[in-house]
Amino acid sequence: QGTRDFGPKEMAIRERAFKAIISCFKRHGAEVIDTPVFELKETLTGKYGEDSKLIYDLKDQGGELLSLRYDL
């Protein structure tokens, strides 16, 4: 349950990998964006419609309904 945590050693490896990937993409004209992993369900259904095959529903500990986009 929950999300995964990465320790300092793992983060150093991830940061080096992401830096190399981002650098390569930028050399070829790509731009960096950042999107939220979790969104309120009402926000996400407004973007993708009601198609439940595109989103995964989650409830936080407070009972609020969140969703995860299919591409994440």
N, C-alpha and C positions, 0 to 999 in steps of 0.2 A: 504494500500500500504506500501511497505517497509518491514523491518524486525522488530521483536519485541524487545523492550528494557526491561530489568529487573532492578528494583531498588535495593538498598542495602538490604532491608529486604527479598525480593524474592531471591536475589543471595545467601544470607546466608543459606536459606532453600535448595536451589538447590545444593550448594556446600556440605552441610552435606549429602544430599541424594546421590550425585555422589560419595562422599568419601566412604560411606558405600557400595555402589554397586561395585566400583572399588576394594575395599579391599576384598570383597567376591570373585570376579572374580580372583584376584591375588592369593588368597589362593588355588584356584583350577587350577592354572597354566596358566591362561590367561595373555596376554601381552597387554599393553595399546598402542593404535594408535590414531592418529588424522588425519582427512581428511578435506579438504576444503568443505564448504557448496556450494559455487558458484564457477564455473570454466568457463573459456572461452569455448564456444561451440565447437570450433575446437579441443581443448584438450580433451573434454569429448567424442566427436564422435570418436576420435582416440582410446579411451579405450573401448567403447561399440559398435562402429559401428554406422551406420546411423539409427538404429531402433528408430523411434520417440516415441514409446511406453515406452521406458526406461528412457527418459529424458524430463524435462520441460524447455522450452525456456523462457528466461526473457531478457528484454532490460534495461540497466542501463540508467541513465539520460543523459549520453553522447551519447547514441545510440548504444553502444557496445553490441553485442549479447552474453549473458551469459546463462548458463544452470544449472539446479539443478538435481542431480542424483535422480532416482526413489526411491532409498532406503532412501533418506533424506526428 
